[in-house]
């Protein structure tokens, strides 16, 4: 079973820029709100180094699509909880992917 991401989890673009995640979920684990799919459009990235590669490269600034990692069973206010298996694309050029770590192991879902 996959671990659930919370506001305390570390989410980054593949280049290592941290995501600023938000959650107003009432479900918390160890005091941190659980991240939900509904909040993903508001995720932003700061400091992505991708634009330093030259050419038409563009730094990631936000998420454009979630491509997996939403719980099939655990929802919060009708939105799937985000799992450590999250896959998604950022608005960087070329498109970048998302990596998550420091998941909450006390709460798991599938």
C-alpha positions, 0 to 999 in steps of 0.5 A, spaced: 500 500 500 502 506 498 503 512 503 499 518 503 502 525 502 501 531 507 503 538 507 509 535 511 511 531 505 517 533 500 514 534 493 519 536 487 520 537 480 525 532 477 530 538 477 529 538 484 525 545 485 521 544 491 513 544 491 509 549 495 503 545 496 497 547 500 491 543 503 485 545 507 483 538 508 480 537 515 484 530 515 491 530 518 496 526 520 501 528 525 498 535 525 499 535 517 493 536 513 493 530 507 494 533 500 488 532 495 488 532 488 483 538 488 489 542 491 494 540 485 492 545 481 495 550 486 502 547 487 507 552 485 515 550 484 520 555 486 527 555 484 527 550 478 534 550 474 531 547 468 532 554 464 539 554 465 540 549 460 539 554 455 535 553 448 528 553 449 528 550 456 523 554 461 523 553 469 517 549 472 513 554 476 506 549 477 503 543 476 499 542 469 496 535 470 496 529 475 497 522 472 496 517 477 497 517 485 490 519 487 487 514 492 481 509 489 479 509 496 481 514 501 477 521 499 477 528 503 471 532 502 470 528 495 477 529 493 482 523 492 488 523 497 494 524 494 499 518 494 506 517 494 506 514 487 503 521 484 505 522 477 504 528 474 507 534 469 509 541 470 509 547 466 517 547 465 519 546 458 521 540 456 515 538 460 518 535 467 515 530 472 514 530 479 517 526 485 515 525 492 518 523 498 517 523 506 510 520 506 506 519 512 507 511 513 502 511 519 496 512 514 496 508 507 491 507 502 490 504 495 
